[in-house]
Amino acid sequence: SDNNTKARVVFLEHYLIENTDEQHMLTSEELVRIYEQNGFKANRNTVRDDIITLQEQGVDVIDDLKGKAKAFYIGVRLFENAELKTLADAVSSSRFITADKSEALIKKLAQLTSVHNRAKLLESSLESNRLKTESLGIFRTIDTINMAISEKKKIRFQYIDYLPNKEEILRHDGKWYIVSPQALLWNDDRYYSLAYSDEKKIIIPYRIDRMRNTEIIDEPAVKVEDFNVAEYSRKVLHMYDGDVEEQKVTLQAENKYLLNVIDRFGEDISTKQIDDNHFSAEITVR
């Protein structure tokens, strides 16, 4: 029946994605056996037709030879292994994601590769012993901020400080901050909400792991025209909560450090040659 064919093709797609790659191919005979073990009637023609259906739908099923028999595997995936490894390492080393959440995210990323590569990815990425915050509500906060940005609404939240004994207290006796979030920014291994403060009339970076009880309020957000996150992050040398005026600064250094300056401040900074060994660069920073 049609339904049976659909179920079988969907099963085949999942099975190939989960179990095959260039090093692990399956022949038609093996696939007939797998079909039968999973309650589908099949022969080699069934396998051939189902593979063609998948290929026509854009699934990258490659046919090759395994010994003398024709065999199949999934070629291009959404993510290559090196890309997954990079993402998993970023999650693992990020300080604002708790250890438990890191592990859960890396396990989800591992689902995107074949079962044969999964163990390797998990093993290498879950070993990281980076410092981790234990701020469990951080994903809820990120979610709320994202929603506020897309709905163009303001948010309110309370902000924490620490006492010398490391006990958390709410800043300014639990005062509510009311802001218009413009963007989220990951900087120096911290995650910030860049938001326009109604009170101070400027954009302030608020550390997401220090925000508490974040909620959307039913007021239209203030939209800061021409706000550019990349430029903002290039100008802010080190984020902290507070308003700092922009300053023009001239750096002078040996030629060998020009690369570092360009890396940090971009290629369009203005530079001058001072003598054979030194240059100066004019930058705008907060």
Phi and psi restraints in degrees (value plus and minus 20) as a CYANA .aco file:
   2 ASP   PHI     -77.0   -37.0
   2 ASP   PSI     -64.1   -24.1
   3 ASN   PHI     -81.7   -41.7
   3 ASN   PSI     -60.2   -20.2
   4 ASN   PHI     -84.5   -44.5
   4 ASN   PSI     -60.6   -20.6
   5 THR   PHI     -83.4   -43.4
   5 THR   PSI     -65.0   -25.0
   6 LYS   PHI     -79.3   -39.3
   6 LYS   PSI     -67.1   -27.1
   7 ALA   PHI     -80.6   -40.6
   7 ALA   PSI     -60.1   -20.1
   8 ARG   PHI     -86.7   -46.7
   8 ARG   PSI     -62.4   -22.4
   9 VAL   PHI     -86.6   -46.6
   9 VAL   PSI     -61.1   -21.1
  10 VAL   PHI     -83.3   -43.3
  10 VAL   PSI     -62.4   -22.4
  11 PHE   PHI     -79.4   -39.4
  11 PHE   PSI     -64.8   -24.8
  12 LEU   PHI     -81.7   -41.7
  12 LEU   PSI     -64.7   -24.7
  13 GLU   PHI     -78.2   -38.2
  13 GLU   PSI     -69.6   -29.6
  14 HIS   PHI     -81.0   -41.0
  14 HIS   PSI     -61.7   -21.7
  15 TYR   PHI     -85.4   -45.4
  15 TYR   PSI     -63.4   -23.4
  16 LEU   PHI     -86.2   -46.2
  16 LEU   PSI     -62.0   -22.0
  17 ILE   PHI     -83.4   -43.4
  17 ILE   PSI     -61.2   -21.2
  18 GLU   PHI     -92.3   -52.3
  18 GLU   PSI     -57.5   -17.5
  19 ASN   PHI    -136.0   -96.0
  19 ASN   PSI     -26.7    13.3
  20 THR   PHI    -142.3  -102.3
  20 THR   PSI     131.8   171.8
  21 ASP   PHI    -178.8  -138.8
  21 ASP   PSI    -191.5  -151.5
  22 GLU   PHI     -77.4   -37.4
  22 GLU   PSI     -51.8   -11.8
  23 GLN   PHI    -107.9   -67.9
  23 GLN   PSI     -31.0     9.0
  24 HIS   PHI    -152.6  -112.6
  24 HIS   PSI      68.6   108.6
  25 MET   PHI    -120.4   -80.4
  25 MET   PSI     139.9   179.9
  26 LEU   PHI    -145.0  -105.0
  26 LEU   PSI     113.1   153.1
  27 THR   PHI    -101.6   -61.6
  27 THR   PSI     147.4   187.4
  28 SER   PHI     -76.6   -36.6
  28 SER   PSI     -64.0   -24.0
  29 GLU   PHI     -79.1   -39.1
  29 GLU   PSI     -65.1   -25.1
  30 GLU   PHI     -82.3   -42.3
  30 GLU   PSI     -59.2   -19.2
  31 LEU   PHI     -88.6   -48.6
  31 LEU   PSI     -56.7   -16.7
  32 VAL   PHI     -79.4   -39.4
  32 VAL   PSI     -63.5   -23.5
  33 ARG   PHI     -84.7   -44.7
  33 ARG   PSI     -61.9   -21.9
  34 ILE   PHI     -84.8   -44.8
  34 ILE   PSI     -62.4   -22.4
  35 TYR   PHI     -74.8   -34.8
  35 TYR   PSI     -70.4   -30.4
  36 GLU   PHI     -84.8   -44.8
  36 GLU   PSI     -58.5   -18.5
  37 GLN   PHI     -83.1   -43.1
  37 GLN   PSI     -42.8    -2.8
  38 ASN   PHI    -126.5   -86.5
  38 ASN   PSI      -0.6    39.4
  39 GLY   PHI      64.3   104.3
  39 GLY   PSI      -2.8    37.2
  40 PHE   PHI    -130.1   -90.1
  40 PHE   PSI     116.4   156.4
  41 LYS   PHI     -99.8   -59.8
  41 LYS   PSI     115.5   155.5
  42 ALA   PHI    -180.3  -140.3
  42 ALA   PSI     137.1   177.1
  43 ASN   PHI    -158.3  -118.3
  43 ASN   PSI    -193.3  -153.3
  44 ARG   PHI     -83.8   -43.8
  44 ARG   PSI     -52.9   -12.9
  45 ASN   PHI     -86.2   -46.2
  45 ASN   PSI     -58.3   -18.3
  46 THR   PHI     -78.2   -38.2
  46 THR   PSI     -67.8   -27.8
  47 VAL   PHI     -79.0   -39.0
  47 VAL   PSI     -67.7   -27.7
  48 ARG   PHI     -78.4   -38.4
  48 ARG   PSI     -67.0   -27.0
  49 ASP   PHI     -83.4   -43.4
  49 ASP   PSI     -61.4   -21.4
  50 ASP   PHI     -85.7   -45.7
  50 ASP   PSI     -59.4   -19.4
  51 ILE   PHI     -82.9   -42.9
  51 ILE   PSI     -63.7   -23.7
  52 ILE   PHI     -81.3   -41.3
  52 ILE   PSI     -62.0   -22.0
  53 THR   PHI     -77.7   -37.7
  53 THR   PSI     -66.5   -26.5
  54 LEU   PHI     -82.1   -42.1
  54 LEU   PSI     -64.8   -24.8
  55 GLN   PHI     -81.8   -41.8
  55 GLN   PSI     -59.6   -19.6
  56 GLU   PHI     -85.8   -45.8
  56 GLU   PSI     -46.7    -6.7
  57 GLN   PHI    -107.7   -67.7
  57 GLN   PSI     -12.9    27.1
  58 GLY   PHI      70.7   110.7
  58 GLY   PSI     -13.2    26.8
  59 VAL   PHI     -99.0   -59.0
  59 VAL   PSI     111.5   151.5
  60 ASP   PHI    -103.5   -63.5
  60 ASP   PSI      55.5    95.5
  61 VAL   PHI    -112.2   -72.2
  61 VAL   PSI     101.0   141.0
  62 ILE   PHI    -120.7   -80.7
  62 ILE   PSI     117.3   157.3
  63 ASP   PHI    -125.5   -85.5
  63 ASP   PSI     121.7   161.7
  64 ASP   PHI    -168.3  -128.3
  64 ASP   PSI    -195.0  -155.0
  65 LEU   PHI    -128.7   -88.7
  65 LEU   PSI     116.9   156.9
  66 LYS   PHI    -137.9   -97.9
  66 LYS   PSI      82.8   122.8
  67 GLY   PHI      46.9    86.9
  67 GLY   PSI    -143.6  -103.6
  68 LYS   PHI    -121.5   -81.5
  68 LYS   PSI     -28.9    11.1
  69 ALA   PHI    -109.7   -69.7
  69 ALA   PSI     129.3   169.3
  70 LYS   PHI     -92.5   -52.5
  70 LYS   PSI     116.5   156.5
  71 ALA   PHI    -158.1  -118.1
  71 ALA   PSI     142.2   182.2
  72 PHE   PHI    -148.9  -108.9
  72 PHE   PSI     130.1   170.1
  73 TYR   PHI    -177.1  -137.1
  73 TYR   PSI     143.9   183.9
  74 ILE   PHI    -103.7   -63.7
  74 ILE   PSI     108.4   148.4
  75 GLY   PHI    -108.2   -68.2
  75 GLY   PSI    -114.8   -74.8
  76 VAL   PHI     -98.4   -58.4
  76 VAL   PSI     110.4   150.4
  77 ARG   PHI    -128.8   -88.8
  77 ARG   PSI     153.3   193.3
  78 LEU   PHI     -78.2   -38.2
  78 LEU   PSI     -62.6   -22.6
  79 PHE   PHI    -144.0  -104.0
  79 PHE   PSI     119.1   159.1
  80 GLU   PHI    -100.5   -60.5
  80 GLU   PSI     141.6   181.6
  81 ASN   PHI     -78.9   -38.9
  81 ASN   PSI     -59.4   -19.4
  82 ALA   PHI     -84.4   -44.4
  82 ALA   PSI     -55.6   -15.6
  83 GLU   PHI     -88.0   -48.0
  83 GLU   PSI     -62.6   -22.6
  84 LEU   PHI     -82.9   -42.9
  84 LEU   PSI     -60.3   -20.3
  85 LYS   PHI     -81.6   -41.6
  85 LYS   PSI     -63.1   -23.1
  86 THR   PHI     -81.5   -41.5
  86 THR   PSI     -66.2   -26.2
  87 LEU   PHI     -84.2   -44.2
  87 LEU   PSI     -63.5   -23.5
  88 ALA   PHI     -83.0   -43.0
  88 ALA   PSI     -60.0   -20.0
  89 ASP   PHI     -87.1   -47.1
  89 ASP   PSI     -56.5   -16.5
  90 ALA   PHI     -84.2   -44.2
  90 ALA   PSI     -63.0   -23.0
  91 VAL   PHI     -83.7   -43.7
  91 VAL   PSI     -64.9   -24.9
  92 SER   PHI     -83.4   -43.4
  92 SER   PSI     -57.8   -17.8
  93 SER   PHI    -111.5   -71.5
  93 SER   PSI     -23.7    16.3
  94 SER   PHI     -94.8   -54.8
  94 SER   PSI     108.1   148.1
  95 ARG   PHI     -96.6   -56.6
  95 ARG   PSI     -43.0    -3.0
  96 PHE   PHI    -105.8   -65.8
  96 PHE   PSI     -27.0    13.0
  97 ILE   PHI    -118.0   -78.0
  97 ILE   PSI     106.7   146.7
  98 THR   PHI     -84.8   -44.8
  98 THR   PSI     140.8   180.8
  99 ALA   PHI     -78.1   -38.1
  99 ALA   PSI     -63.7   -23.7
 100 ASP   PHI     -83.8   -43.8
 100 ASP   PSI     -64.0   -24.0
 101 LYS   PHI     -87.1   -47.1
 101 LYS   PSI     -58.3   -18.3
 102 SER   PHI     -75.8   -35.8
 102 SER   PSI     -69.2   -29.2
 103 GLU   PHI     -81.2   -41.2
 103 GLU   PSI     -63.5   -23.5
 104 ALA   PHI     -83.7   -43.7
 104 ALA   PSI     -61.9   -21.9
 105 LEU   PHI     -86.8   -46.8
 105 LEU   PSI     -61.3   -21.3
 106 ILE   PHI     -86.0   -46.0
 106 ILE   PSI     -57.0   -17.0
 107 LYS   PHI     -84.1   -44.1
 107 LYS   PSI     -56.0   -16.0
 108 LYS   PHI     -87.0   -47.0
 108 LYS   PSI     -63.0   -23.0
 109 LEU   PHI     -80.6   -40.6
 109 LEU   PSI     -58.1   -18.1
 110 ALA   PHI     -84.1   -44.1
 110 ALA   PSI     -44.3    -4.3
 111 GLN   PHI     -85.6   -45.6
 111 GLN   PSI     -36.3     3.7
 112 LEU   PHI    -106.0   -66.0
 112 LEU   PSI     -20.2    19.8
 113 THR   PHI    -139.6   -99.6
 113 THR   PSI     153.4   193.4
 114 SER   PHI     -91.7   -51.7
 114 SER   PSI     139.7   179.7
 115 VAL   PHI     -77.7   -37.7
 115 VAL   PSI     -46.9    -6.9
 116 HIS   PHI     -92.1   -52.1
 116 HIS   PSI     -51.6   -11.6
 117 ASN   PHI    -111.8   -71.8
 117 ASN   PSI     -33.5     6.5
 118 ARG   PHI     -81.6   -41.6
 118 ARG   PSI     -68.0   -28.0
 119 ALA   PHI     -79.8   -39.8
 119 ALA   PSI     -62.7   -22.7
 120 LYS   PHI     -80.0   -40.0
 120 LYS   PSI     -65.8   -25.8
 121 LEU   PHI     -83.1   -43.1
 121 LEU   PSI     -64.5   -24.5
 122 LEU   PHI     -85.2   -45.2
 122 LEU   PSI     -64.9   -24.9
 123 GLU   PHI     -79.9   -39.9
 123 GLU   PSI     -66.6   -26.6
 124 SER   PHI     -95.7   -55.7
 124 SER   PSI     -48.2    -8.2
 125 SER   PHI    -113.8   -73.8
 125 SER   PSI     -42.4    -2.4
 126 LEU   PHI    -107.3   -67.3
 126 LEU   PSI     -19.3    20.7
 127 GLU   PHI    -103.1   -63.1
 127 GLU   PSI     -31.4     8.6
 128 SER   PHI     -82.1   -42.1
 128 SER   PSI     111.9   151.9
 129 ASN   PHI    -129.2   -89.2
 129 ASN   PSI      16.4    56.4
 130 ARG   PHI     -84.7   -44.7
 130 ARG   PSI     136.5   176.5
 131 LEU   PHI     -79.8   -39.8
 131 LEU   PSI     115.3   155.3
 132 LYS   PHI    -145.7  -105.7
 132 LYS   PSI     120.2   160.2
 133 THR   PHI     -99.0   -59.0
 133 THR   PSI     144.1   184.1
 134 GLU   PHI    -135.0   -95.0
 134 GLU   PSI      15.3    55.3
 135 SER   PHI    -107.4   -67.4
 135 SER   PSI      73.8   113.8
 136 LEU   PHI     -90.5   -50.5
 136 LEU   PSI     -48.0    -8.0
 137 GLY   PHI     -99.7   -59.7
 137 GLY   PSI     -16.8    23.2
 138 ILE   PHI     -81.4   -41.4
 138 ILE   PSI     -56.8   -16.8
 139 PHE   PHI     -90.7   -50.7
 139 PHE   PSI     -53.4   -13.4
 140 ARG   PHI     -85.6   -45.6
 140 ARG   PSI     -61.3   -21.3
 141 THR   PHI     -82.2   -42.2
 141 THR   PSI     -66.4   -26.4
 142 ILE   PHI     -78.7   -38.7
 142 ILE   PSI     -63.6   -23.6
 143 ASP   PHI     -80.0   -40.0
 143 ASP   PSI     -66.2   -26.2
 144 THR   PHI     -82.7   -42.7
 144 THR   PSI     -64.1   -24.1
 145 ILE   PHI     -84.3   -44.3
 145 ILE   PSI     -63.9   -23.9
 146 ASN   PHI     -78.6   -38.6
 146 ASN   PSI     -63.6   -23.6
 147 MET   PHI     -85.0   -45.0
 147 MET   PSI     -61.3   -21.3
 148 ALA   PHI     -82.2   -42.2
 148 ALA   PSI     -61.2   -21.2
 149 ILE   PHI     -83.1   -43.1
 149 ILE   PSI     -64.4   -24.4
 150 SER   PHI     -93.4   -53.4
 150 SER   PSI     -48.0    -8.0
 151 GLU   PHI    -110.7   -70.7
 151 GLU   PSI     -19.9    20.1
 152 LYS   PHI      35.5    75.5
 152 LYS   PSI      28.2    68.2
 153 LYS   PHI    -139.4   -99.4
 153 LYS   PSI     140.3   180.3
 154 LYS   PHI    -101.8   -61.8
 154 LYS   PSI     143.0   183.0
 155 ILE   PHI    -145.9  -105.9
 155 ILE   PSI     141.5   181.5
 156 ARG   PHI    -149.9  -109.9
 156 ARG   PSI     130.9   170.9
 157 PHE   PHI    -179.7  -139.7
 157 PHE   PSI     145.6   185.6
 158 GLN   PHI    -127.9   -87.9
 158 GLN   PSI     139.5   179.5
 159 TYR   PHI    -146.3  -106.3
 159 TYR   PSI     122.1   162.1
 160 ILE   PHI    -125.0   -85.0
 160 ILE   PSI     132.8   172.8
 161 ASP   PHI    -142.7  -102.7
 161 ASP   PSI     155.7   195.7
 162 TYR   PHI    -141.6  -101.6
 162 TYR   PSI     121.4   161.4
 163 LEU   PHI    -100.0   -60.0
 163 LEU   PSI     145.1   185.1
 164 PRO   PHI     -76.6   -36.6
 164 PRO   PSI     -47.6    -7.6
 165 ASN   PHI    -105.6   -65.6
 165 ASN   PSI      -4.6    35.4
 166 LYS   PHI      49.7    89.7
 166 LYS   PSI      -6.2    33.8
 167 GLU   PHI     -97.5   -57.5
 167 GLU   PSI     120.5   160.5
 168 GLU   PHI     -97.8   -57.8
 168 GLU   PSI     116.1   156.1
 169 ILE   PHI    -153.4  -113.4
 169 ILE   PSI     134.9   174.9
 170 LEU   PHI     -98.9   -58.9
 170 LEU   PSI     113.6   153.6
 171 ARG   PHI     -87.1   -47.1
 171 ARG   PSI     126.1   166.1
 172 HIS   PHI      29.2    69.2
 172 HIS   PSI      27.6    67.6
 173 ASP   PHI      33.3    73.3
 173 ASP   PSI      17.9    57.9
 174 GLY   PHI      60.0   100.0
 174 GLY   PSI      -0.6    39.4
 175 LYS   PHI     -75.2   -35.2
 175 LYS   PSI     123.4   163.4
 176 TRP   PHI    -108.5   -68.5
 176 TRP   PSI     106.9   146.9
 177 TYR   PHI    -109.6   -69.6
 177 TYR   PSI     110.9   150.9
 178 ILE   PHI    -136.3   -96.3
 178 ILE   PSI      98.4   138.4
 179 VAL   PHI    -159.3  -119.3
 179 VAL   PSI     145.3   185.3
 180 SER   PHI    -131.3   -91.3
 180 SER   PSI      82.6   122.6
 181 PRO   PHI     -87.4   -47.4
 181 PRO   PSI     114.8   154.8
 182 GLN   PHI    -125.1   -85.1
 182 GLN   PSI     -54.5   -14.5
 183 ALA   PHI    -188.8  -148.8
 183 ALA   PSI     145.3   185.3
 184 LEU   PHI    -128.3   -88.3
 184 LEU   PSI     122.1   162.1
 185 LEU   PHI    -158.7  -118.7
 185 LEU   PSI     112.3   152.3
 186 TRP   PHI    -118.3   -78.3
 186 TRP   PSI      98.0   138.0
 187 ASN   PHI    -162.3  -122.3
 187 ASN   PSI     109.8   149.8
 188 ASP   PHI      33.9    73.9
 188 ASP   PSI      21.1    61.1
 189 ASP   PHI      44.4    84.4
 189 ASP   PSI       0.4    40.4
 190 ARG   PHI    -144.7  -104.7
 190 ARG   PSI     136.7   176.7
 191 TYR   PHI    -132.0   -92.0
 191 TYR   PSI     111.3   151.3
 192 TYR   PHI    -144.7  -104.7
 192 TYR   PSI     128.9   168.9
 193 SER   PHI    -121.5   -81.5
 193 SER   PSI      96.4   136.4
 194 LEU   PHI    -106.9   -66.9
 194 LEU   PSI      94.2   134.2
 195 ALA   PHI    -156.3  -116.3
 195 ALA   PSI     126.9   166.9
 196 TYR   PHI    -103.6   -63.6
 196 TYR   PSI     101.7   141.7
 197 SER   PHI    -107.7   -67.7
 197 SER   PSI     102.7   142.7
 198 ASP   PHI     -78.8   -38.8
 198 ASP   PSI     -58.1   -18.1
 199 GLU   PHI     -92.4   -52.4
 199 GLU   PSI     -66.1   -26.1
 200 LYS   PHI    -116.4   -76.4
 200 LYS   PSI     -28.8    11.2
 201 LYS   PHI      40.8    80.8
 201 LYS   PSI      12.3    52.3
 202 ILE   PHI    -163.7  -123.7
 202 ILE   PSI     151.6   191.6
 203 ILE   PHI    -107.1   -67.1
 203 ILE   PSI     112.0   152.0
 204 ILE   PHI    -146.0  -106.0
 204 ILE   PSI     117.9   157.9
 205 PRO   PHI    -104.8   -64.8
 205 PRO   PSI      99.2   139.2
 206 TYR   PHI    -124.7   -84.7
 206 TYR   PSI     111.7   151.7
 207 ARG   PHI     -93.9   -53.9
 207 ARG   PSI     103.4   143.4
 208 ILE   PHI     -84.5   -44.5
 208 ILE   PSI     -53.7   -13.7
 209 ASP   PHI     -92.4   -52.4
 209 ASP   PSI     -27.3    12.7
 210 ARG   PHI    -128.6   -88.6
 210 ARG   PSI     -19.7    20.3
 211 MET   PHI    -105.4   -65.4
 211 MET   PSI     120.4   160.4
 212 ARG   PHI    -150.7  -110.7
 212 ARG   PSI     130.0   170.0
 213 ASN   PHI      33.4    73.4
 213 ASN   PSI      23.8    63.8
 214 THR   PHI     -93.0   -53.0
 214 THR   PSI     110.5   150.5
 215 GLU   PHI    -165.4  -125.4
 215 GLU   PSI     133.4   173.4
 216 ILE   PHI    -100.1   -60.1
 216 ILE   PSI     117.6   157.6
 217 ILE   PHI    -133.7   -93.7
 217 ILE   PSI     134.9   174.9
 218 ASP   PHI    -105.0   -65.0
 218 ASP   PSI      41.5    81.5
 219 GLU   PHI    -154.2  -114.2
 219 GLU   PSI     117.6   157.6
 220 PRO   PHI     -82.7   -42.7
 220 PRO   PSI     118.2   158.2
 221 ALA   PHI     -92.1   -52.1
 221 ALA   PSI     132.3   172.3
 222 VAL   PHI     -98.7   -58.7
 222 VAL   PSI     105.6   145.6
 223 LYS   PHI    -116.6   -76.6
 223 LYS   PSI      99.3   139.3
 224 VAL   PHI    -105.3   -65.3
 224 VAL   PSI      92.9   132.9
 225 GLU   PHI     -85.5   -45.5
 225 GLU   PSI     127.0   167.0
 226 ASP   PHI      38.6    78.6
 226 ASP   PSI       4.8    44.8
 227 PHE   PHI     -99.4   -59.4
 227 PHE   PSI     104.8   144.8
 228 ASN   PHI    -140.1  -100.1
 228 ASN   PSI      93.2   133.2
 229 VAL   PHI     -81.9   -41.9
 229 VAL   PSI     -64.0   -24.0
 230 ALA   PHI     -81.6   -41.6
 230 ALA   PSI     -63.0   -23.0
 231 GLU   PHI     -87.1   -47.1
 231 GLU   PSI     -61.6   -21.6
 232 TYR   PHI     -78.0   -38.0
 232 TYR   PSI     -67.4   -27.4
 233 SER   PHI     -87.8   -47.8
 233 SER   PSI     -48.8    -8.8
 234 ARG   PHI     -91.4   -51.4
 234 ARG   PSI     -52.5   -12.5
 235 LYS   PHI    -104.6   -64.6
 235 LYS   PSI     -42.9    -2.9
 236 VAL   PHI    -108.6   -68.6
 236 VAL   PSI      89.3   129.3
 237 LEU   PHI     -87.6   -47.6
 237 LEU   PSI     -65.4   -25.4
 238 HIS   PHI    -169.3  -129.3
 238 HIS   PSI     104.2   144.2
 239 MET   PHI     -98.3   -58.3
 239 MET   PSI     116.8   156.8
 240 TYR   PHI    -172.3  -132.3
 240 TYR   PSI     145.2   185.2
 241 ASP   PHI     -99.6   -59.6
 241 ASP   PSI      98.2   138.2
 242 GLY   PHI     138.5   178.5
 242 GLY   PSI     142.6   182.6
 243 ASP   PHI    -123.6   -83.6
 243 ASP   PSI     105.9   145.9
 244 VAL   PHI    -146.8  -106.8
 244 VAL   PSI     114.4   154.4
 245 GLU   PHI     -90.2   -50.2
 245 GLU   PSI     131.7   171.7
 246 GLU   PHI     -92.4   -52.4
 246 GLU   PSI     120.8   160.8
 247 GLN   PHI    -149.4  -109.4
 247 GLN   PSI     128.2   168.2
 248 LYS   PHI    -112.7   -72.7
 248 LYS   PSI     109.7   149.7
 249 VAL   PHI    -148.1  -108.1
 249 VAL   PSI     119.0   159.0
 250 THR   PHI    -127.0   -87.0
 250 THR   PSI     104.7   144.7
 251 LEU   PHI    -120.7   -80.7
 251 LEU   PSI     126.2   166.2
 252 GLN   PHI    -147.5  -107.5
 252 GLN   PSI     112.8   152.8
 253 ALA   PHI    -176.0  -136.0
 253 ALA   PSI     150.7   190.7
 254 GLU   PHI     -91.8   -51.8
 254 GLU   PSI     131.0   171.0
 255 ASN   PHI     -70.8   -30.8
 255 ASN   PSI     -56.3   -16.3
 256 LYS   PHI     -84.2   -44.2
 256 LYS   PSI     -34.5     5.5
 257 TYR   PHI    -113.9   -73.9
 257 TYR   PSI     -18.8    21.2
 258 LEU   PHI     -79.1   -39.1
 258 LEU   PSI     -60.1   -20.1
 259 LEU   PHI     -75.8   -35.8
 259 LEU   PSI     -64.7   -24.7
 260 ASN   PHI     -83.7   -43.7
 260 ASN   PSI     -59.8   -19.8
 261 VAL   PHI     -86.3   -46.3
 261 VAL   PSI     -62.0   -22.0
 262 ILE   PHI     -85.9   -45.9
 262 ILE   PSI     -61.4   -21.4
 263 ASP   PHI     -74.9   -34.9
 263 ASP   PSI     -62.3   -22.3
 264 ARG   PHI    -103.4   -63.4
 264 ARG   PSI     -57.2   -17.2
 265 PHE   PHI    -135.1   -95.1
 265 PHE   PSI     -19.4    20.6
 266 GLY   PHI      71.5   111.5
 266 GLY   PSI     147.0   187.0
 267 GLU   PHI    -102.2   -62.2
 267 GLU   PSI     -35.4     4.6
 268 ASP   PHI    -113.2   -73.2
 268 ASP   PSI      -1.2    38.8
 269 ILE   PHI     -94.6   -54.6
 269 ILE   PSI     134.3   174.3
 270 SER   PHI    -113.4   -73.4
 270 SER   PSI     107.3   147.3
 271 THR   PHI    -144.1  -104.1
 271 THR   PSI     132.3   172.3
 272 LYS   PHI    -153.2  -113.2
 272 LYS   PSI     125.8   165.8
 273 GLN   PHI    -103.3   -63.3
 273 GLN   PSI     104.6   144.6
 274 ILE   PHI    -110.8   -70.8
 274 ILE   PSI     -71.4   -31.4
 275 ASP   PHI    -167.3  -127.3
 275 ASP   PSI    -185.2  -145.2
 276 ASP   PHI     -80.0   -40.0
 276 ASP   PSI     -49.8    -9.8
 277 ASN   PHI    -131.6   -91.6
 277 ASN   PSI     -27.2    12.8
 278 HIS   PHI    -149.0  -109.0
 278 HIS   PSI     131.7   171.7
 279 PHE   PHI    -152.1  -112.1
 279 PHE   PSI     144.2   184.2
 280 SER   PHI    -144.3  -104.3
 280 SER   PSI     131.9   171.9
 281 ALA   PHI    -154.6  -114.6
 281 ALA   PSI     116.5   156.5
 282 GLU   PHI    -121.9   -81.9
 282 GLU   PSI     104.9   144.9
 283 ILE   PHI    -150.3  -110.3
 283 ILE   PSI     138.0   178.0
 284 THR   PHI    -131.2   -91.2
 284 THR   PSI     103.7   143.7
 285 VAL   PHI    -156.7  -116.7
 285 VAL   PSI     143.8   183.8
